[in-house]
Amino acid sequence: MPDENLSLGDLIDMQIRTSGPMSIAAYMGLCLTHPTRGYYRKADPLGAGGDFITAPEISQMFGEMIGGWIADLYLQMGSPARITLLELGPGRGTLMADALRVAGRVPGFSDALALALYETNPDLKAIQAERLKPFDPTFVSEPEDISDAPVIVVANEFFDALPIRQFVQRGGKWFERMVGLAEGRRTFGLSPTPYDGALLGPAFADAPEGAVAEIGLAARQFGERIGRVIGPRGGALLAIDYGYARSQPGETLQALARHRFADPLEVPGEADLTAHVDFEALGDALRMAGLSIAPLVPQGDFLTSLGITARCEALARANPAEAGALTGALRRLTHPDEMGVLFKAFCAASPGLKPAGF
């Protein structure tokens, strides 16, 4: 049967039969970024008709707060004549459009701006290009492909989609969790060879029997790259995602399809696969480039400190018919029972900068 008639699941099963079980990182990589069948290579996954809704799609207020944050940082940097604004995984361009509507009010910012977008989904690229056309965006295939100007990097729900590895403690040793086949079905299992523990830090030293160590090696490596981008240029990274402040045992791999949780192994390429971000490990990677890491802040506190409540009130006064929807969006973005605590705001910045909200 020609490859073009095979599903991604068929291709993965063939690879397992040929080469043996694969790591979760390899499986996630295929599911999300396979050149023709990967989840992020296909149609727009966002919104009510997709698989999930991100904060920028909930309300314009989210992007507007980010715009204020960017503007404040630009002023702190001395209003440079050229500045690159790099967004990682820009979705539909909604966040950046809302952010630039605010940041563009700062004298000199629009003239200084070089907008760069890092995106792999061709359908989303087309949407981003149209929505952000007034800002003449450049699409980069690598984050390093930007000018030497100071840079501000924004990443909303980006690091959670990078592949992770998992290791399970058995009898005082660690074994990598793999994806294999049993009776013709994909299943999780353990490598028969103990892992040497090179990626495991002190947080896992006294882990009990059966504990899972989830290692976001790809996030660490990407963080190192972003650090090398920001370090010599000056600037900052703002990352907003769900995750935890300290490296710790636990497993968070999940699949989401049509706004419902799904089996990560069931339909490769048809569901979004994510894992919570280890912000401590990400911070360590960026610190290697000489950046300062701000204390992690819950999304609700971050947005509130930037003035989202006052913005909601102003919008409600100007649009009384929308007051209820605006209040609902505010709650969803900031309340502890919604996105307010689960999602965190993370910042790494050049020494001397004092990013707002942290």
C-alpha positions in Angstrom: 0.0 0.0 0.0 1.5 3.4 -1.0 2.6 5.6 2.0 0.1 8.3 1.0 -2.8 5.9 1.8 -1.5 5.1 5.2 -2.5 7.0 8.4 0.1 8.3 10.8 -0.9 5.5 13.1 -0.1 3.0 10.4 3.3 4.6 9.8 4.1 4.6 13.5 3.1 1.0 13.9 5.3 0.0 10.9 8.3 1.9 12.5 7.8 0.1 15.8 7.6 -3.3 14.1 10.8 -2.5 12.2 12.9 -0.7 14.8 11.3 -1.6 18.1 9.5 0.6 20.7 10.1 4.4 20.5 10.5 6.9 23.2 7.5 9.1 24.2 9.6 12.1 22.8 9.9 10.4 19.4 6.2 9.5 19.4 5.2 13.1 20.3 7.4 14.4 17.6 5.8 12.3 15.0 2.3 13.0 16.2 2.8 16.8 16.3 5.2 17.6 13.5 5.3 14.7 11.0 5.9 16.5 7.6 2.5 15.6 6.1 0.4 14.0 8.9 1.5 15.8 12.1 -1.1 17.6 14.1 0.6 21.0 13.7 1.0 20.5 10.0 -2.7 20.3 9.4 -5.7 22.6 9.6 -6.3 25.3 12.2 -6.9 23.5 15.6 -8.1 26.6 17.5 -11.5 27.8 18.5 -14.9 26.3 19.0 -14.6 24.3 15.9 -11.2 23.0 16.7 -9.7 21.2 19.6 -8.9 23.9 22.2 -9.2 27.6 22.9 -6.2 29.7 24.0 -6.3 32.8 26.2 -6.0 35.3 23.3 -9.1 33.8 21.7 -11.1 34.2 24.9 -10.7 38.0 25.0 -8.8 40.9 23.4 -7.9 41.9 27.0 -5.3 39.2 27.2 -3.3 40.4 24.2 -3.8 44.0 25.3 -2.1 43.3 28.6 0.8 41.7 26.8 1.0 44.8 24.6 1.3 47.0 27.6 4.0 44.7 29.0 5.9 44.9 25.7 5.6 48.7 25.6 6.9 49.0 29.2 9.9 46.8 28.4 10.6 48.8 25.2 10.8 52.0 27.2 13.0 50.4 29.8 15.4 49.4 27.1 15.8 53.0 26.1 13.4 53.0 23.1 15.9 51.5 20.7 15.8 52.5 17.1 15.3 48.9 16.1 13.7 46.1 18.1 12.6 42.6 17.1 9.4 41.2 18.5 9.5 37.4 18.1 6.4 35.3 18.8 6.7 31.5 19.1 3.6 29.6 17.9 1.5 32.7 17.2 -1.8 30.8 16.7 -4.2 32.9 14.6 -2.1 36.1 15.2 -4.8 37.2 17.7 -2.5 37.8 20.6 0.0 39.8 18.5 -2.7 41.9 16.8 -4.2 42.9 20.2 -0.7 43.5 21.7 0.5 45.7 18.9 -2.6 47.8 19.0 -1.5 48.8 22.5 2.3 48.8 22.1 2.0 50.9 18.9 0.8 53.8 20.9 4.2 54.3 22.4 6.2 56.9 20.4 8.8 55.3 18.2 7.7 51.7 18.7 6.0 51.1 15.4 8.9 52.6 13.4 11.4 50.5 15.4 9.5 47.2 15.1 10.6 44.2 13.2 7.9 41.5 13.7 9.1 37.9 13.4 6.9 34.8 13.7 8.0 31.2 14.4 5.3 28.9 13.1 5.2 25.4 11.4 1.4 25.1 10.6 0.9 26.3 7.0 -2.8 27.1 7.5 -2.0 29.2 10.6 0.8 31.0 8.7 -1.7 32.2 6.1 -4.1 33.4 8.9 -1.2 35.2 10.7 0.1 36.8 7.5 -3.3 38.3 6.8 -4.1 39.4 10.3 -0.7 40.9 10.9 -0.2 42.3 7.4 0.0 45.9 8.6 3.1 45.0 10.6 4.9 43.3 7.7 5.8 40.1 9.6 8.7 37.9 8.7 8.4 34.1 9.2 11.5 32.5 10.5 12.3 28.8 10.3 14.6 29.1 13.3 14.5 31.5 16.2 18.1 32.5 15.4 17.1 33.9 12.0 16.5 37.5 13.3 18.6 40.6 13.2 21.1 41.7 15.9 18.6 44.2 17.3 17.3 43.9 20.9 14.6 41.3 21.0 11.4 40.6 23.0 10.2 37.0 22.7 6.6 36.1 23.5 5.5 32.4 23.8 1.9 31.6 24.8 1.2 27.9 25.2 4.3 27.0 23.2 6.6 25.1 25.5 3.9 22.6 26.6 3.8 21.2 23.1 7.5 20.3 23.0 8.2 16.5 23.3 9.0 15.0 26.7 10.6 11.8 27.9 9.3 9.8 30.9 11.3 7.5 33.2 9.7 5.2 35.8 11.4 4.1 39.0 11.6 0.4 39.5 13.7 -1.3 42.2 15.9 1.7 42.8 16.6 2.1 39.0 15.0 4.2 36.3 13.6 2.8 33.1 12.4 4.8 30.1 8.8 4.6 29.3 8.3 3.7 25.6 5.5 3.3 23.1 5.3 -0.2 21.6 2.8 -2.7 20.3 0.9 -5.4 22.2 -1.6 -7.6 20.3 -1.5 -5.1 17.5 -2.4 -2.1 19.6 -0.1 0.8 20.7 0.7 0.6 24.4 3.1 2.1 27.0 5.9 -0.1 28.3 9.3 0.2 29.9 12.7 -0.2 28.3 14.4 -3.4 29.6 17.7 -1.4 30.0 18.1 0.8 33.1 18.7 4.5 32.4 21.9 6.1 33.7 20.0 9.0 35.1 22.0 11.7 33.3 19.0 13.9 32.8 17.6 13.5 36.3 18.5 16.0 38.9 18.3 16.0 42.7 14.5 16.4 42.6 14.3 12.7 41.8 17.0 11.4 44.1 14.6 10.0 46.7 11.7 9.2 44.4 9.6 6.3 45.6 8.9 3.0 43.7 6.7 3.7 40.7 7.5 7.4 40.5 7.6 9.0 37.1 10.2 11.5 36.1 9.0 13.6 33.2 11.9 15.4 31.5 11.2 18.2 29.0 14.5 17.9 27.2 13.2 19.6 24.1 12.0 22.6 26.2 15.4 22.8 27.9 17.2 22.8 24.5 14.8 25.4 23.0 15.2 27.5 26.1 19.0 27.4 25.7 18.6 28.5 22.1 16.3 31.4 23.1 18.9 32.4 25.7 21.6 32.5 23.1 19.3 34.7 21.0 18.5 37.1 23.7 21.8 37.1 25.6 24.0 39.1 23.1 21.1 41.3 21.8 19.5 42.2 25.1 15.8 41.7 25.8 13.5 39.2 27.4 11.3 36.2 27.0 7.7 36.1 28.3 6.3 32.5 28.4 2.7 31.8 29.6 1.8 28.2 30.0 0.6 25.6 32.4 3.3 24.0 34.5 5.0 23.8 37.8 7.6 26.0 39.6 10.0 23.2 40.8 11.2 20.0 39.1 9.3 17.1 40.7 8.1 13.6 40.0 4.8 13.2 38.3 3.3 12.6 34.8 1.2 15.1 32.9 1.2 13.9 29.3 -2.3 14.5 27.9 -4.2 14.5 24.6 -7.0 16.9 23.7 -9.4 16.6 20.7 -12.6 18.5 20.2 -12.3 20.1 23.6 -12.2 16.7 25.4 -9.4 14.6 26.8 -8.4 11.7 24.6 -6.2 8.7 24.7 -2.7 9.9 23.6 -2.1 6.6 21.7 -5.5 6.3 20.0 -5.4 8.5 16.9 -1.8 9.9 16.3 -1.9 13.2 14.5 -5.6 13.8 15.3 -5.2 15.1 18.9 -3.0 17.8 20.5 -0.4 16.2 22.8 1.0 18.4 25.6 2.7 18.1 29.0 3.1 20.6 31.8 6.2 22.8 31.6 9.0 22.4 34.2 9.7 26.1 34.7 12.6 25.4 37.0 14.4 23.5 34.2 13.5 26.1 31.7 14.8 28.8 33.9 18.1 26.9 34.4 18.5 26.7 30.6 18.0 30.4 30.1 20.2 31.3 33.1 23.1 29.8 31.2 22.9 32.7 28.8 23.3 35.2 31.6 19.6 36.1 31.8 17.9 36.9 35.1 14.9 34.7 35.9 11.9 36.4 37.6 9.8 34.5 40.2 7.1 32.5 38.6 3.7 34.3 38.8 0.2 32.8 38.3 -1.5 34.1 35.2 -4.3 35.6 37.1 -2.0 37.7 39.3 0.1 38.6 36.3 -2.8 39.9 34.3 -4.4 41.7 37.3 -1.1 43.5 38.1 -1.0 44.7 34.4 -4.5 46.3 34.8 -6.9 43.8 33.2 -9.6 44.5 35.7 -9.6 48.2 34.9 -9.6 47.4 31.2 -12.6 45.1 31.6 -14.5 47.8 33.4 -13.6 50.4 30.7 -14.7 48.0 27.9 -18.0 47.3 29.8 -18.8 51.0 30.1 -18.2 51.5 26.4 -20.1 48.3 25.4 -22.9 47.8 28.0 -24.4 44.9 26.0 -21.1 43.0 26.3 -20.6 43.6 30.0 -21.6 40.1 30.9 -19.4 38.4 28.3 -16.5 40.6 29.3 -16.9 39.8 33.0 -17.0 36.1 32.1 -13.9 36.4 30.0 -12.1 38.1 32.9 -13.1 35.4 35.3 -11.9 32.7 32.9 -8.5 34.3 32.4 -7.9 35.3 36.1 -10.0 33.2 38.5 -8.2 30.5 40.5 -10.8 27.9 39.5 -10.3 28.7 35.8 -7.0 29.6 34.1 -5.8 32.0 36.8 -3.6 29.5 38.8 -3.1 26.6 36.5 -1.4 28.9 33.9 1.8 30.6 34.9 3.7 33.6 33.6 7.5 33.1 33.3 10.1 35.7 32.4 13.8 35.7 31.6 15.4 39.1 31.0 18.7 40.8 30.5 20.1 42.0 33.8 18.9 45.4 34.8 15.5 45.1 33.2 12.5 45.0 35.5 9.6 43.4 33.5 6.2 44.5 34.7 4.0 42.0 36.6 6.9 40.1 38.2 
